[in-house]
Structure formats: structure tokens, C-alpha cells
């Protein structure tokens, strides 16, 4: 994706990086930070901030709390996924519960996805 920053989101993205959820911290520090394919955290992608983004894999990883499973959250997420797909990006959504209860499976899922992207 071409790096088109929405400058109004940069401060918010920096704040989100400093104040990651426990699930985001866990996935970042215990897996993605040292993963061979580079990921960025709280990356500004046009009008959105992605939890994790890999330009090399053309992958966005979103960790979802309970609000994402309500009607409003589902509709917002669908529009966001459709928008990012226009840039050739794939969005995978992982619930916070999965990160907390099945962390190794989450890491394996991400790894398998990245390895088989092409």
C-alpha cells in the first residue's frame, strides 16, 4: 500500500502504540516483533489505523474485543476490510479471547498465512 498518511491520525497512532492492550502487547512482544517478516504496530493506512501491518506480506492483523462482535462493529469492520482490500491488503481478524486462550495457535495461524500468501 502506498504510504499515504492521514496526518490527523499520527498522534492517535502513537498514543495507541504507547497504550497497547494486553493482547496487542502479548502478540507484539512475544511473536511479531521478532518475526522474520517485518510488521508495524498501530500503522496509519490512509483513513485507518491497523493494529499490525506488514507491507511485505500485504497483511493487516486486527485484534478484536467484544465491541467488534456487535452489529455496529461488524458493519464498521466489513467496510474497513473492503477499503483495505482495494489496496491489495488482506485483513485477518483474531479475537482477544483467542490470543489469551490459544496463543500458540494464533501464532501458527499467522505464520501459515504469511508463508502461503504467494
N, C-alpha and C positions, 0 to 999 in steps of 0.2 A: 504494500500500500504506500502510495506517495505520502510523505510526511507533511501533511497539512495540519499544522497546529491551530487549534482554536485557542488563541491566547487567553481567552476568558476562563478556560478550563485548567490552565497550567497550575495556578495556585491551589485549586481544588485537588488536582492530581498529586501534587507534592504533599498536601495535607493527608490524603489517603495513604500515601507511602509511609508517612510517619506514624499513622494510626491504623495500621492494618488490623483486620480481625484476627482472632487467634487461629482460625482455619487458614487464612491467607499467609500468616507468618509461618505456620507449620509447613504448608506446601512450598513456600518460597525457600525458607532456610534449610529444610530437610530434604528437598528434592530439586526444585527448579533452578536455584541459584548456581548449583554446580553441574547441572545437566549439560551434556556436550553441545546441544543446540541452544543458542542463546535466547533467553526470554527477558522481557522487560516487565516490570510491575507497574501497575496503575499508569498505563501508557495512553496518552491522548491520541485518539484516532478520529480525526475530523470532529464530529459533534459529540463523541462518546469517550468515556474513559474505560479502558479494558482492564480487568483485574490483572491478567497476564497476557502478553503478546509476543509472539515470535515471528519476526519478518521472514526469516529463513524458511520456517515451516508453514508460513501463511496461516497461522493458527492463533485464535483467541480462546483463552480459558476463562470461564466465568464461574466463580463460586457463588452458589445461590443459597440464601437464607430463606426463611419461611415466606417472606413477602413475595417472592418470585413464584409461588405456587397459588397465589390468589389471582382472580380474573384480571385485575388491572396489571399486575406484574407479568402475567403470561402474555398479555397483549403487547406491553412495552417491550418485552424480551423478543417477541416474534418480529416486531418492526425493526428492532436493533440488529437482529441476526440477518434479516433481509437486506438492510442497508449495508452491513459489512460484507455480505456475500457479493455485492456489486463490485467490490474491490478484490474479489478472488480469495477472500478470507473464509475460513471455516471456524465456526464458533462451537465449542463444546461446553456444555453446562454440567457442573458437578455440584451436588448438594453439599452443604456444610456437614450434614449428617454422615455422608459417605467419607468425607475427609476425616472426621472424628472416629468413625467406627471401622472403616476399611481402607486405611491409608495406603497400605501396600498395593491393594487392588487399584486404587486411584492412580498411583504412580505407574503401575504396569499398563493401565489403560492409556495414559498419556504417552508413555514410551512406545507402545504398539501403534498408536495413531501416528506419531511423528515418524516412526520407521517406515510405515507403509503409506505415507502421504503421496508418494510419486509412483 
